[in-house]
Amino acid sequence: MTVGHTIAFGAVAPMLEACFDSSPIQVPALIETPCEKICVLDPASGLCSGCGRSLSEIERWTAYGDGERRRIMAELPGRLDAMRARPGAAPHS
């Protein structure tokens, strides 16, 4: 029967405790993304045909603040509608 972690880790248990007790584990925040995993650029608009973002927006997405990401996400439905309304545009399923 194992009681606590002292037996399981033996002599290194105090060192492990010191490392983990003094250093909180950083958990990354979830970032909302419009990515549809359809990463194909529309040649006419330069926007992703899956999400409607530009390459620059995709590249900088994790660096943007919440407000900037929300602003861009609010624009995406209109961008996608305009892209799909063009003659010869492939419909998105």
C-alpha positions as CSV (number, residue, x, y, z in Angstrom):
1,M,0.0,0.0,0.0
2,T,1.3,3.4,-1.0
3,V,0.7,6.2,1.5
4,G,1.3,9.7,0.1
5,H,3.9,10.6,-2.4
6,T,6.9,10.1,-0.1
7,I,7.1,6.4,-0.7
8,A,6.3,6.7,-4.4
9,F,9.1,9.3,-5.1
10,G,11.5,8.3,-2.4
11,A,14.3,10.8,-1.8
12,V,13.3,13.2,-4.5
13,A,9.9,13.9,-3.0
14,P,11.0,16.9,-1.1
15,M,12.6,18.4,-4.2
16,L,9.5,17.8,-6.2
17,E,7.4,19.4,-3.5
18,A,9.6,22.5,-3.5
19,C,9.3,22.9,-7.2
20,F,5.6,22.5,-7.5
21,D,4.6,24.2,-4.3
22,S,6.5,27.4,-5.1
23,S,5.6,27.6,-8.8
24,P,2.0,27.8,-9.8
25,I,1.1,26.0,-13.0
26,Q,0.2,28.5,-15.8
27,V,-2.8,27.4,-17.7
28,P,-3.3,29.3,-21.0
29,A,-6.6,31.1,-21.4
30,L,-8.9,29.8,-24.2
31,I,-9.0,32.2,-27.1
32,E,-12.2,32.2,-29.2
33,T,-11.4,31.7,-32.8
34,P,-13.5,31.7,-36.0
35,C,-11.3,29.1,-37.6
36,E,-13.3,26.5,-39.5
37,K,-10.2,24.5,-40.4
38,I,-10.8,25.3,-44.1
39,C,-7.6,27.3,-44.7
40,V,-7.9,28.3,-48.3
41,L,-7.3,31.9,-49.5
42,D,-9.8,33.4,-51.8
43,P,-7.6,34.9,-54.6
44,A,-10.0,37.9,-55.3
45,S,-10.3,39.1,-51.7
46,G,-7.2,37.7,-50.0
47,L,-9.4,36.3,-47.2
48,C,-9.6,32.8,-45.9
49,S,-12.7,31.1,-47.5
50,G,-13.3,29.3,-44.2
51,C,-13.3,32.1,-41.6
52,G,-13.1,35.3,-43.6
53,R,-9.9,36.6,-41.9
54,S,-6.9,38.1,-43.8
55,L,-3.5,36.4,-43.5
56,S,-2.4,39.3,-41.2
57,E,-5.4,38.7,-38.9
58,I,-4.8,35.0,-38.8
59,E,-1.1,35.6,-38.0
60,R,-1.7,38.1,-35.2
61,W,-4.9,36.4,-33.7
62,T,-3.3,35.3,-30.5
63,A,-1.6,38.7,-30.0
64,Y,-4.9,40.7,-30.3
65,G,-6.8,41.6,-27.2
66,D,-10.4,40.4,-26.6
67,G,-11.9,43.6,-27.9
68,E,-10.0,43.5,-31.2
69,R,-10.9,39.8,-31.8
70,R,-14.6,40.5,-31.1
71,R,-14.5,43.5,-33.5
72,I,-13.0,41.3,-36.3
73,M,-15.4,38.4,-35.5
74,A,-18.3,40.8,-35.9
75,E,-17.1,41.7,-39.4
76,L,-16.6,38.1,-40.6
77,P,-20.2,37.2,-41.5
78,G,-20.4,40.2,-43.9
79,R,-17.0,39.4,-45.4
80,L,-18.0,35.8,-46.0
81,D,-21.4,36.8,-47.5
82,A,-19.7,39.3,-49.9
83,M,-17.1,36.7,-50.9
84,R,-19.7,34.1,-51.6
85,A,-22.0,36.5,-53.5
86,R,-19.4,37.2,-56.1
87,P,-20.1,35.6,-59.5
88,G,-18.1,32.3,-59.8
89,A,-17.4,32.1,-56.1
90,A,-17.5,28.6,-54.7
91,P,-20.2,28.1,-52.1
92,H,-19.1,27.2,-48.6
93,S,-20.8,24.2,-47.0
